[in-house]
C-alpha cells in the first residue's frame, strides 16, 4: 500500500520524535508539506491513499497558494481512478496568499469534489453511521476536536463517520467521487507525548488501510458494527484475539528487522529496541550529542555508549561518525564514563542484501585506529544475527552483553580488554 501524508506538523513530529513511527513492511509511506515553496513534486495519483492535513501556518501561506491548484487537479484524477483521499481539516478556511497574488482558500478544492465545509470549532465528537467501525472509532480517540463541519452533501448513515454529540452536525463523512472515496475526518491532536505519537500514527494508517482494502474489493473486517461480536461463535472470538496478538508481535519483529535496511533516527530507534531485547536499559541522547544512545544492563552493571549510522558505503576515515567518536572519547576522558564501551553500529551498504555486503563494513585503517582506542565496531547485520541467536535460545543475552563490553576492534575479530 502506497500512502502519502501531506502535513507540515506530522512531518515535523516524525523528524524530531525520539521514537519516530515505522510503517508496516507492506506500507510505502512518504511525507510532504503543502506549504512547501520549492520542490513540491508529490502527486496524489502516485499513491493508493493520500492523507491531506490542512494546517494554517503562522508565518506564510505561499506554498499553499502555489500547491492548492495542483492538489485539486491531482485529487480529482486520483479519485476518478479509484484511489482514496482523506482530508483532515485543522484550520479555518483561510485564503492562501502568494508573494504578489491571492490564491485558493484552504478547502476550495473540496467544493470542486462535491464537499463543502464551514468554519466551526468544538469537541464532543461521536462516531456515527459507518463511523462505528472499529477502525474509525480507534482513530477518533486521537481526534478530540473538530475545526470544520460538513454542510454538503447531505449525509446518511451509509456515508456518515462522525457527528457532534447527539446532533446531526456532521464532522466526518465518506463521499464517493468517480471510482474513489473522499473522506473527511477531524484531525489528530498534535499535543502528544512520545508514548502517544506512535499509536496515533498507527490508527491513522489503519484508516488508510481500510479505504485501500475497499478499493481493492477486500472485505474490511473493521467495517462490521460492534454488536456483531455478540453473535460470533467462541472459535471466531478466539481467532480475533489471536489475530490481534499476532499482529502486535509481527509489528515488533518488523521494527527489529529495520536495522538491516534503515538509516537516520529511525535506525537508531530500531537499534535501541534490539538492545532492549538483550536486557539493556536504553536512553536516547539529545540532538547534537556525539553519541546516539546510552545503554546499561541493570543486573550486570555494564554500560555502553552507542553511535549508530547508516550509509551506502563502508565506514571510512573521513566519516563524520569517526570524528564524533573521537570527540566523545576526548570529552569523557578522566570521567566515570570511561568504563562504558563505545560501540559504533553501522548499517553499511544498507541498499544491498546483507549477503552482498562487505563482511567488515569498516575500512582496515578505521578498524586499527578506533580498535586501538578501545572502540568496538559492529555492523547491524552482525548485531541482528546475535539477536537471532539469543531469540532462538542458542546463546544467553547476558553472555552476549559481556562479550560486547569486553571487546574492542571489529566484532568477531576483536580483542578483549
VENJO-V576613 format. One record per residue. N is the residue number from 1. RES is the residue in one letter. SS is DSSP state (H for helix, E for strand, - for the rest). D_CENTER is the distance of its C-alpha to the mean C-alpha in Angstrom with 2 decimals. Layout:
n=N res=RES ss=SS d_center=D_CENTER
n=N res=RES ss=SS d_center=D_CENTER
//
This chain:
n=1 res=X ss=- d_center=14.44
n=2 res=X ss=E d_center=13.61
n=3 res=X ss=E d_center=11.49
n=4 res=X ss=E d_center=11.80
n=5 res=X ss=E d_center=10.65
n=6 res=X ss=E d_center=13.48
n=7 res=X ss=- d_center=13.02
n=8 res=X ss=H d_center=14.20
n=9 res=X ss=H d_center=13.19
n=10 res=X ss=H d_center=9.54
n=11 res=X ss=H d_center=9.34
n=12 res=X ss=H d_center=11.40
n=13 res=X ss=H d_center=9.55
n=14 res=X ss=H d_center=6.43
n=15 res=X ss=H d_center=9.41
n=16 res=X ss=H d_center=11.43
n=17 res=X ss=- d_center=9.62
n=18 res=X ss=- d_center=11.26
n=19 res=X ss=- d_center=8.53
n=20 res=X ss=- d_center=5.21
n=21 res=X ss=- d_center=2.32
n=22 res=X ss=- d_center=3.89
n=23 res=X ss=- d_center=5.26
n=24 res=X ss=- d_center=8.94
n=25 res=X ss=- d_center=11.44
n=26 res=X ss=- d_center=13.06
n=27 res=X ss=- d_center=10.41
n=28 res=X ss=E d_center=10.56
n=29 res=X ss=E d_center=7.95
n=30 res=X ss=E d_center=9.58
n=31 res=X ss=E d_center=9.72
n=32 res=X ss=E d_center=13.20
n=33 res=X ss=- d_center=15.64
n=34 res=X ss=- d_center=18.76
n=35 res=X ss=- d_center=20.73
n=36 res=X ss=- d_center=20.45
n=37 res=X ss=- d_center=24.09
n=38 res=X ss=- d_center=23.99
n=39 res=X ss=- d_center=22.34
n=40 res=X ss=- d_center=20.63
n=41 res=X ss=- d_center=20.82
n=42 res=X ss=- d_center=18.30
n=43 res=X ss=- d_center=20.21
n=44 res=X ss=H d_center=19.20
n=45 res=X ss=H d_center=21.62
n=46 res=X ss=H d_center=19.50
n=47 res=X ss=- d_center=16.80
n=48 res=X ss=- d_center=17.41
n=49 res=X ss=E d_center=15.60
n=50 res=X ss=E d_center=15.10
n=51 res=X ss=E d_center=13.83
n=52 res=X ss=E d_center=16.07
n=53 res=X ss=E d_center=15.64
n=54 res=X ss=E d_center=19.06
n=55 res=X ss=- d_center=19.39
n=56 res=X ss=- d_center=22.67
n=57 res=X ss=- d_center=22.46
n=58 res=X ss=- d_center=25.34
n=59 res=X ss=- d_center=26.37
n=60 res=X ss=- d_center=26.88
n=61 res=X ss=- d_center=26.02
n=62 res=X ss=H d_center=27.25
n=63 res=X ss=H d_center=24.10
n=64 res=X ss=H d_center=24.24
n=65 res=X ss=H d_center=27.91
n=66 res=X ss=H d_center=27.28
n=67 res=X ss=H d_center=24.33
n=68 res=X ss=H d_center=25.22
n=69 res=X ss=H d_center=28.01
n=70 res=X ss=H d_center=25.73
n=71 res=X ss=H d_center=23.28
n=72 res=X ss=H d_center=26.36
n=73 res=X ss=H d_center=27.52
n=74 res=X ss=H d_center=24.28
n=75 res=X ss=H d_center=23.45
n=76 res=X ss=H d_center=27.07
n=77 res=X ss=H d_center=26.97
n=78 res=X ss=H d_center=23.69
n=79 res=X ss=H d_center=24.99
n=80 res=X ss=H d_center=28.40
n=81 res=X ss=- d_center=27.11
n=82 res=X ss=- d_center=25.26
n=83 res=X ss=- d_center=21.66
n=84 res=X ss=E d_center=19.89
n=85 res=X ss=E d_center=19.04
n=86 res=X ss=E d_center=17.53
n=87 res=X ss=E d_center=18.75
n=88 res=X ss=E d_center=17.68
n=89 res=X ss=E d_center=20.69
n=90 res=X ss=- d_center=20.21
n=91 res=X ss=- d_center=23.51
n=92 res=X ss=- d_center=27.14
n=93 res=X ss=- d_center=28.30
n=94 res=X ss=- d_center=28.76
n=95 res=X ss=E d_center=30.62
n=96 res=X ss=E d_center=28.90
n=97 res=X ss=E d_center=31.17
n=98 res=X ss=- d_center=31.53
n=99 res=X ss=- d_center=33.73
n=100 res=X ss=- d_center=36.83
n=101 res=X ss=- d_center=35.93
n=102 res=X ss=E d_center=34.62
n=103 res=X ss=E d_center=31.94
n=104 res=X ss=E d_center=30.56
n=105 res=X ss=E d_center=29.53
n=106 res=X ss=- d_center=25.90
n=107 res=X ss=- d_center=26.50
n=108 res=X ss=H d_center=29.44
n=109 res=X ss=H d_center=27.53
n=110 res=X ss=H d_center=27.07
n=111 res=X ss=H d_center=30.85
n=112 res=X ss=- d_center=31.43
n=113 res=X ss=- d_center=29.42
n=114 res=X ss=- d_center=31.55
n=115 res=X ss=- d_center=29.50
n=116 res=X ss=E d_center=30.82
n=117 res=X ss=E d_center=29.23
n=118 res=X ss=E d_center=31.07
n=119 res=X ss=E d_center=30.15
n=120 res=X ss=E d_center=30.12
n=121 res=X ss=E d_center=28.16
n=122 res=X ss=E d_center=28.14
n=123 res=X ss=- d_center=26.70
n=124 res=X ss=- d_center=27.93
n=125 res=X ss=E d_center=25.73
n=126 res=X ss=E d_center=26.63
n=127 res=X ss=E d_center=25.47
n=128 res=X ss=- d_center=28.28
n=129 res=X ss=H d_center=29.46
n=130 res=X ss=H d_center=26.83
n=131 res=X ss=H d_center=24.29
n=132 res=X ss=H d_center=25.61
n=133 res=X ss=- d_center=23.50
n=134 res=X ss=H d_center=21.37
n=135 res=X ss=H d_center=18.06
n=136 res=X ss=H d_center=19.12
n=137 res=X ss=H d_center=20.59
n=138 res=X ss=H d_center=17.51
n=139 res=X ss=H d_center=15.52
n=140 res=X ss=H d_center=18.58
n=141 res=X ss=- d_center=18.47
n=142 res=X ss=- d_center=15.73
n=143 res=X ss=- d_center=17.77
n=144 res=X ss=- d_center=21.12
n=145 res=X ss=- d_center=22.53
n=146 res=X ss=E d_center=23.56
n=147 res=X ss=E d_center=24.80
n=148 res=X ss=E d_center=26.43
n=149 res=X ss=E d_center=28.56
n=150 res=X ss=E d_center=29.32
n=151 res=X ss=E d_center=33.00
n=152 res=X ss=E d_center=33.08
n=153 res=X ss=- d_center=33.26
n=154 res=X ss=- d_center=35.02
n=155 res=X ss=- d_center=32.89
n=156 res=X ss=- d_center=33.84
n=157 res=X ss=- d_center=32.34
n=158 res=X ss=- d_center=31.27
n=159 res=X ss=- d_center=28.86
n=160 res=X ss=E d_center=28.19
n=161 res=X ss=E d_center=24.89
n=162 res=X ss=E d_center=25.48
n=163 res=X ss=E d_center=28.51
n=164 res=X ss=E d_center=29.70
n=165 res=X ss=- d_center=31.28
n=166 res=X ss=- d_center=34.19
n=167 res=X ss=- d_center=34.89
n=168 res=X ss=- d_center=34.56
n=169 res=X ss=- d_center=32.37
n=170 res=X ss=E d_center=29.39
n=171 res=X ss=E d_center=25.94
n=172 res=X ss=E d_center=24.06
n=173 res=X ss=E d_center=25.42
n=174 res=X ss=E d_center=25.13
n=175 res=X ss=E d_center=27.31
n=176 res=X ss=E d_center=28.40
n=177 res=X ss=E d_center=28.71
n=178 res=X ss=- d_center=30.28
n=179 res=X ss=- d_center=28.61
n=180 res=X ss=E d_center=25.22
n=181 res=X ss=E d_center=23.85
n=182 res=X ss=E d_center=23.10
n=183 res=X ss=E d_center=21.35
n=184 res=X ss=E d_center=21.73
n=185 res=X ss=- d_center=19.90
n=186 res=X ss=- d_center=19.88
n=187 res=X ss=- d_center=16.90
n=188 res=X ss=- d_center=14.53
n=189 res=X ss=- d_center=15.88
n=190 res=X ss=- d_center=14.51
n=191 res=X ss=- d_center=16.72
n=192 res=X ss=- d_center=14.27
n=193 res=X ss=- d_center=14.55
n=194 res=X ss=H d_center=12.09
n=195 res=X ss=H d_center=12.91
n=196 res=X ss=H d_center=12.30
n=197 res=X ss=H d_center=9.04
n=198 res=X ss=H d_center=7.09
n=199 res=X ss=H d_center=9.87
n=200 res=X ss=H d_center=9.88
n=201 res=X ss=H d_center=6.59
n=202 res=X ss=H d_center=7.98
n=203 res=X ss=H d_center=11.28
n=204 res=X ss=H d_center=10.49
n=205 res=X ss=H d_center=9.37
n=206 res=X ss=H d_center=12.48
n=207 res=X ss=H d_center=14.54
n=208 res=X ss=H d_center=13.62
n=209 res=X ss=H d_center=14.68
n=210 res=X ss=H d_center=17.80
n=211 res=X ss=H d_center=18.99
n=212 res=X ss=H d_center=18.19
n=213 res=X ss=H d_center=20.26
n=214 res=X ss=H d_center=22.93
n=215 res=X ss=H d_center=23.20
n=216 res=X ss=- d_center=23.70
n=217 res=X ss=- d_center=26.31
n=218 res=X ss=- d_center=24.61
n=219 res=X ss=- d_center=25.58
n=220 res=X ss=- d_center=22.71
n=221 res=X ss=H d_center=23.72
n=222 res=X ss=H d_center=21.91
n=223 res=X ss=H d_center=24.47
n=224 res=X ss=- d_center=27.21
n=225 res=X ss=- d_center=28.57
n=226 res=X ss=H d_center=28.42
n=227 res=X ss=H d_center=32.13
n=228 res=X ss=H d_center=31.85
n=229 res=X ss=H d_center=30.84
n=230 res=X ss=H d_center=34.34
n=231 res=X ss=H d_center=35.91
n=232 res=X ss=- d_center=33.99
n=233 res=X ss=- d_center=36.01
n=234 res=X ss=H d_center=35.12
n=235 res=X ss=H d_center=33.91
n=236 res=X ss=H d_center=31.34
n=237 res=X ss=H d_center=30.09
n=238 res=X ss=H d_center=29.93
n=239 res=X ss=H d_center=27.96
n=240 res=X ss=H d_center=25.45
n=241 res=X ss=H d_center=25.00
n=242 res=X ss=H d_center=24.71
n=243 res=X ss=H d_center=22.08
n=244 res=X ss=H d_center=19.82
n=245 res=X ss=H d_center=20.57
n=246 res=X ss=H d_center=20.05
n=247 res=X ss=H d_center=16.67
n=248 res=X ss=H d_center=15.49
n=249 res=X ss=H d_center=17.30
n=250 res=X ss=H d_center=15.95
n=251 res=X ss=H d_center=12.31
n=252 res=X ss=H d_center=13.54
n=253 res=X ss=H d_center=15.35
n=254 res=X ss=H d_center=12.58
n=255 res=X ss=H d_center=10.69
n=256 res=X ss=H d_center=14.16
n=257 res=X ss=H d_center=14.97
n=258 res=X ss=H d_center=12.18
n=259 res=X ss=H d_center=14.79
n=260 res=X ss=H d_center=17.02
n=261 res=X ss=- d_center=15.27
n=262 res=X ss=- d_center=12.57
n=263 res=X ss=- d_center=13.25
n=264 res=X ss=H d_center=12.67
n=265 res=X ss=H d_center=11.07
n=266 res=X ss=H d_center=8.56
n=267 res=X ss=H d_center=11.95
n=268 res=X ss=H d_center=13.59
n=269 res=X ss=H d_center=11.27
n=270 res=X ss=H d_center=12.11
n=271 res=X ss=H d_center=15.68
n=272 res=X ss=H d_center=15.83
n=273 res=X ss=H d_center=14.96
n=274 res=X ss=H d_center=17.62
n=275 res=X ss=H d_center=20.08
n=276 res=X ss=H d_center=19.72
n=277 res=X ss=H d_center=20.99
n=278 res=X ss=- d_center=24.07
n=279 res=X ss=- d_center=24.85
n=280 res=X ss=E d_center=23.83
n=281 res=X ss=E d_center=22.67
n=282 res=X ss=E d_center=20.06
n=283 res=X ss=E d_center=19.62
n=284 res=X ss=E d_center=17.27
n=285 res=X ss=- d_center=19.61
n=286 res=X ss=- d_center=19.57
n=287 res=X ss=- d_center=18.60
n=288 res=X ss=- d_center=21.71
n=289 res=X ss=- d_center=22.94
n=290 res=X ss=- d_center=24.52
n=291 res=X ss=- d_center=22.55
n=292 res=X ss=- d_center=18.95
n=293 res=X ss=E d_center=19.75
n=294 res=X ss=E d_center=22.79
n=295 res=X ss=E d_center=23.50
n=296 res=X ss=E d_center=26.57
n=297 res=X ss=E d_center=28.12
n=298 res=X ss=- d_center=29.89
n=299 res=X ss=- d_center=32.55
n=300 res=X ss=- d_center=33.40
n=301 res=X ss=- d_center=33.06
n=302 res=X ss=E d_center=31.48
n=303 res=X ss=E d_center=29.05
n=304 res=X ss=E d_center=26.86
n=305 res=X ss=E d_center=25.44
n=306 res=X ss=E d_center=22.62
n=307 res=X ss=E d_center=21.60
n=308 res=X ss=E d_center=18.78
n=309 res=X ss=E d_center=18.77
n=310 res=X ss=E d_center=17.81
n=311 res=X ss=E d_center=20.41
n=312 res=X ss=- d_center=22.06
n=313 res=X ss=- d_center=25.34
n=314 res=X ss=- d_center=26.84
n=315 res=X ss=E d_center=27.02
n=316 res=X ss=- d_center=30.09
n=317 res=X ss=- d_center=32.26
n=318 res=X ss=- d_center=30.97
n=319 res=X ss=- d_center=27.30
n=320 res=X ss=H d_center=26.04
n=321 res=X ss=H d_center=24.80
n=322 res=X ss=H d_center=28.48
n=323 res=X ss=H d_center=29.53
n=324 res=X ss=H d_center=27.06
n=325 res=X ss=H d_center=28.40
n=326 res=X ss=H d_center=31.92
n=327 res=X ss=H d_center=31.19
n=328 res=X ss=H d_center=29.74
n=329 res=X ss=H d_center=32.79
n=330 res=X ss=H d_center=35.04
n=331 res=X ss=H d_center=33.51
n=332 res=X ss=H d_center=33.73
n=333 res=X ss=- d_center=37.27
n=334 res=X ss=- d_center=39.70
n=335 res=X ss=- d_center=37.13
n=336 res=X ss=H d_center=36.17
n=337 res=X ss=H d_center=32.83
n=338 res=X ss=H d_center=34.93
n=339 res=X ss=H d_center=34.91
n=340 res=X ss=- d_center=31.18
n=341 res=X ss=E d_center=30.46
n=342 res=X ss=E d_center=28.48
n=343 res=X ss=E d_center=26.20
n=344 res=X ss=E d_center=24.49
n=345 res=X ss=E d_center=21.83
n=346 res=X ss=E d_center=21.49
n=347 res=X ss=E d_center=19.51
n=348 res=X ss=E d_center=22.34
n=349 res=X ss=- d_center=22.73
n=350 res=X ss=- d_center=19.16
n=351 res=X ss=- d_center=19.85
n=352 res=X ss=- d_center=22.66
n=353 res=X ss=- d_center=23.21
n=354 res=X ss=H d_center=24.01
n=355 res=X ss=H d_center=27.53
n=356 res=X ss=H d_center=28.03
n=357 res=X ss=- d_center=27.03
n=358 res=X ss=- d_center=29.51
n=359 res=X ss=- d_center=30.20
n=360 res=X ss=- d_center=30.26
n=361 res=X ss=- d_center=27.40
n=362 res=X ss=E d_center=29.50
n=363 res=X ss=- d_center=32.75
n=364 res=X ss=H d_center=35.94
n=365 res=X ss=H d_center=36.77
n=366 res=X ss=H d_center=33.45
n=367 res=X ss=H d_center=33.95
n=368 res=X ss=H d_center=37.45
n=369 res=X ss=H d_center=36.61
n=370 res=X ss=H d_center=33.77
n=371 res=X ss=H d_center=35.28
n=372 res=X ss=- d_center=38.53
n=373 res=X ss=- d_center=36.73
n=374 res=X ss=- d_center=35.21
n=375 res=X ss=- d_center=31.69
n=376 res=X ss=E d_center=30.04
n=377 res=X ss=E d_center=28.12
n=378 res=X ss=E d_center=26.03
n=379 res=X ss=E d_center=23.71
n=380 res=X ss=H d_center=20.44
n=381 res=X ss=H d_center=22.38
n=382 res=X ss=H d_center=25.13
n=383 res=X ss=H d_center=22.95
n=384 res=X ss=H d_center=21.30
n=385 res=X ss=H d_center=24.85
n=386 res=X ss=H d_center=26.07
n=387 res=X ss=H d_center=23.41
n=388 res=X ss=H d_center=24.55
n=389 res=X ss=H d_center=28.10
n=390 res=X ss=H d_center=27.38
n=391 res=X ss=H d_center=25.43
n=392 res=X ss=- d_center=28.35
n=393 res=X ss=- d_center=30.96
n=394 res=X ss=- d_center=32.52
n=395 res=X ss=- d_center=32.34
n=396 res=X ss=- d_center=31.66
n=397 res=X ss=H d_center=28.73
n=398 res=X ss=H d_center=31.34
n=399 res=X ss=H d_center=33.22
n=400 res=X ss=H d_center=30.20
n=401 res=X ss=H d_center=29.33
n=402 res=X ss=H d_center=33.01
n=403 res=X ss=H d_center=33.06
n=404 res=X ss=H d_center=30.08
n=405 res=X ss=H d_center=31.72
n=406 res=X ss=H d_center=35.15
n=407 res=X ss=E d_center=34.23
n=408 res=X ss=E d_center=34.03
n=409 res=X ss=E d_center=33.88
n=410 res=X ss=E d_center=32.16
n=411 res=X ss=- d_center=30.93
n=412 res=X ss=- d_center=33.35
n=413 res=X ss=- d_center=35.98
n=414 res=X ss=- d_center=35.70
n=415 res=X ss=E d_center=38.50
n=416 res=X ss=E d_center=38.64
n=417 res=X ss=- d_center=39.34
//
